Amino acid sequence: MERIALMRRLARLLVLLIVLLAPCVGARAQGAGDLVREIHVEGTQRIEPETVRSYLTFQQGEMYDPTRIDSSVKSLFATGLFADVTIRREGGNVIVAVVENPIINRIAFEGNSKLSDETLTSETTLRPRNIYTRTKIQNDVQRILTLYRRSGRFAATVEPKVIRLEQNRVDLVFEIDEGAPTAVQRIRFVGNKEYGDGRLRDVVRTKETRWYRFLSSDDTYDPDRLTLDRELLRQFYLNKGFADFRVLSSIAELTPDRKDFFVTFTIEEGVRYRFGKIEVESVLRGVTPKMAAEVVEIEEGDWYNGKLLESTVDDLILHVSGMGHPFVDVRPRIDRDREKRVINVALEIGEGPRVFVERIDISGNVRTQDRVIRREFRLAEGDAFNAAKLKRSRERIKNLDYFEKLNVEQVPGNAPDKTILKAEVEEKSTGSISLGVGYSTTNGALTDVTLRERNLLGRGQDLRVGGRIAQRGTQIDLGFTEPAFLDRELSAGVDLFHVTRDLIDVSGYKYKATGGGVRSGYLITERLSQGWRYTLRSVEQQNFRDGVSSLIRNEDPSVVSSEVGHTLAYDRLDSTVNPTTGYFARMNNDLAGLGGDVNYLRNRLTGGKYFSLADDWVLALRGTGGYITPYSGKTVRVSDRFMVGGDDIRGFRTGGIGPRDGSGDTLGGEWMYAGTAEVVFPLGLPPELGVKGKVFTDMGSAGKIDPTNSTVKDTGSLRASLGAGVNWASPFGPVGLDLGIPILKESFDKTELIRVNFGTRF
């Protein structure tokens, strides 16, 4: 019995072993048949089979593994070389079948007129001889659509067409429907209480579509411009004292027909603050708060103004730097009192980090030489870094007007105390050929031609040749200016001219002058400049009218004038073209008699101050005074005297004020003065029309004729006028219309009710 039981146990054990070992034996037998004996590649045309094998994750002689087969398929698709990949097994062999992506033969754009082929090509990534893939095409379609949306065409559509060619090549055509510009139909503001929607629409760059904006693209939707508008709104409110202002959202909603946008700005104005206590603190040796406070123009109680505070910081840095502290740092510490609605400011003057300019890198300039840009920097390599000087450098480069885009930034150098200044520019055309036609009350109908290159050969030199033909005179002139003579901050130039003027109605003769001159100028400080000039001219008076004044007829009709001139100018205007704040002063001195036939000393002083009364309201106060005196026993010729009236005292004709002969001829004055008070204001029209109104009062006089003559009418009394006018910065040139009414005048003065100036250049 025991033997039988033992045999049963052995039998069960044997069965168990068979069950356990059977899968292993079967697997071993089956594995011998799953070895990859050979790998065959099918369907290749341009690509070598060995290249296909290099992307497989299994090799000949290895076990056939479905997981590796799947990863191999993915690896081949990831190359972008194939449109289709299949891997199958035939016995012990593995067949890799591929379909290659075609090669692009040519790329074309159809239907585009607003954007050129060159612009679209620079935006897309596909090129001839590249491999065609659907993914790349869709990416390029999106890039083209983005380009059109940036130009305000959200209705644009792009349809790629593929034309099959032999040898597995394709032509790719992007069929474009540009659609109409997607205009901004309406701009709304939510949350504004202090300023109405109309005022805020003037602040933002985006504009509502109107018929008169056909020359502008600001009324087409641009998301980048909307980002700029948020910043413009923030700056506007911050400069008006709303320090808590926020733009909560800016939403652009596209209409269902995809033709227009409705833009909504949701803002939170907050309360308006005034400046509280203004304190200056200094830890620099030799710089007391009292010394530094001299340049602080902020007054306690004024409305808070972020721009004014920023400019004050810059002025302090420049002022303290000039006192022998190159490493200066001015930090405004602001204490906002919300209950009293005041902002107390403490200007902390301390020593800034010792950072030096390692080098100055300039890029993007193709024509303009590096040295032309480099000489505008107020910083040089090795200098102590100064943020205010960097800002001034940026302004000087911008004022060259050579560049479409300019970016000047500071980046870290090769050491903690080093910095690199990078100037990136994009050049624009600096040459021009202009034709002009127009009319002025002084010269009548006129036409002129001017050829000018402001950046000759990329050296920053200015060459100008011009000619004007008018009803009452002609003028031909040539001028050349070298802004950095002898590689110094010294400008030098030469001028040639020929001028004729018809003064029959004014003084009874025609005037002709031919000559030339040389000039130079330089900066004494950033705001103070000085200039010198020498002019040699031949002057003729001819075609005298019958009955012309004996004082004019008795003058030598042909003389030579040799004149040395001097100019000293101080300029603190915010803009030389359309000033709104600041002031200027200019003194001119001319001495004739270093050779030639005439001897005189002529002095003239001119100045003005501008005040910003409110948004786009500007008060201008301007004045000028002059005196000319002969020497060496000679008299001053009529053509060298001051002709007052016209542009300086409106309501009177040019030369209409001052001494006059009994025959009615203008003799000019040996002294003169004139003053103007003028307010320029908006007329409620869209700002982009460039139309502004003005009211003014002009006053002044001229007098003294030596030797005296009983027939000369010369009172030297004050003249004055009141008037109004319109200025239009039209697309065709500036247009001015002034209506002046004399309120103080003499009976022999020549008046002029309306004065017109307009012109166009194309």
Protein Blocks (a to p, Z undefined) as FASTA:
>chain_A
ZZmmmmmmmmmmmmmmmmmmmmmmmmmmmmmmmpcfbdcdehiaklcfklmmmmpcbdeh
iacdfklmmmmmmmmmmnopafbdcdddehjbccdddddddddfbdcdehiakbcfklmm
mmpmbdghiacdfklmmmmmmmmmmmmmmnopakbccdddddddehhiacddddddebja
dddfbacdehiakbcfklmmmmpmbdcddfklmmbcklpccfklmmmmmmmmmmmmmmno
pakbccfbdcddddfklpaccddddddebjaddddddddddfbehiafklmmmmpcbdeh
iacdfklmmmmmmmmmmmmmmnopabacddddddddfknopacdddddddddddddfbac
dehiaklcfklmmmmpcbdehiacdfklmmmmmmmmmmnopafbdcddddddfbfkbccd
ddddddddfbdcdddddddfklopadddddddfbgghlopacdddddddfkbccdddddd
dfbgghiacddddddddddddfklmnopacddddddddddddfblmlccddddddddddd
ehiaehiafklmmpcfbdcdddddddddddfbfbfklgcbdcddddddddehegcjbdcd
dddddddddddfbghiacdddddddddddeehiacdfklmcceehjlmghiaehiaccdd
fkopaebjabdcdddddddddehiafklopacdddddddddehiadddfkbccehpacdd
dddddddddfkbccdddddddfbdcfkbccdfbacdddddZZ
